[in-house]
């Protein structure tokens, strides 16, 4: 499926995914370890899926998996070939919370009051 540029720029999920990518690049977040196989889904894709759930008032990870499977445009925008299952969302969200939460917290503190020491 090809999504034209004007549709991409108007789509809220495209804007969310671009913002997630900018935040990850600005924070320099890298959670990959040297050992083991590379993850099937990028951290940005997992965070974008979680934001998709928040944006659509989805509170169950099983329901999130189901809704993303139905939304092909969202899958193409964030580059998903397969939709992560609910257990993948759970495990990756727990792992990402350690790295992403502190980075976003520090970025917001810096934006709100640059003189605050963390």
N, C-alpha and C positions, 0 to 999 in steps of 0.2 A: 504494500500500500504506500503510495506517495502522498505526502501531505504538503500542499502548497504553502509557500512562505507567508502569504497573507492570512491563511487559516492558522498557521503556527503562532504568528505574532498576536492574534486575537484570543487564542486558547489560554485559559487560566492555568492549565496544567503545564503548558510549555513555559509560561512565565515562572511558575513555581520551580520547575526543574532547572531553569537557568539560574534562578536565585540560589538554589541549593548548590549548584556547581560553583557559583561565585563565592559563596560562603566557605565551601570546602577549600577552594584555591586560596582565599584570603587567609584562612586559618592555618593552612598547610597541614591539614589533618591527614595522617597516613596510619591506618590501623593494620596494615598488612604485615605479617610476620614472615621471616625468611623460610621457615620450615612449612612443609605441607603443600598441598596443591592450591592453586589460586582460587579465590572464591568465584562462584558461578555468577553472582550478582554484585555489582559495585555498591559501595556504601551510599553513594548518591542515589542510586536506584531504590535502595531500601528506605532511605529517608524520604524520598519523593513518594513512595507508596504509603508510608505512614502519614504524611501530610495529606495525601489523597483521602485517607480514611478520616482524618480530622475534618477536612473540608466537606465531606459528605456525611458526617455524623455517623460513622461506622465505628462501633465499639468492640466488635468481635473480630478476631484475626481470621477466623474461618469465613466470616461474611466479607471481610476485606479481600481475601483470596478470590472468592466467588465474584464480587463486583469488578475486580480488576480483570478477571478472565472475560467478562462481558464487554469491557470497555477497550476495544481494539485500538482506538485512537490514542488513548493514554499509554497503552503498551508500546506503540510505535514511537511516541514522543520521547519516552525515557529509554527506549532501546531494549525492551524486554523481548527475548525470543520465547521464553517460557515464564509463566507466572510463578513466583515463589509460593510455597505452601505455607500454611499457618505456623508450622513449627520453625521454619526458616525465619519468618518474620520475628517470632519470639526470641530465638537465639541471637539473631543479629541485632535486634533492638537492645537487648541486654548488653551485648558487647559494645555497641556504638554509644550507649548512654555514658559509658566511662570516658570516652574520648570527645565526643561531640558536645555533650552538655557543658563541660568545663570550658571548652573553646568558645562556644556561643555566649556563655555567661561572661567570660573575660572580654569578649568583643563588645557586648552591651554595656558593661561597666565602663569600658574605655570611651564609648560613644556618649554615655550619659554624663560622666564626670571624669575627664582624663587624669585628674590629679589623685584619684583614688588608687591606693596600692592594693594589689591582690595578694 
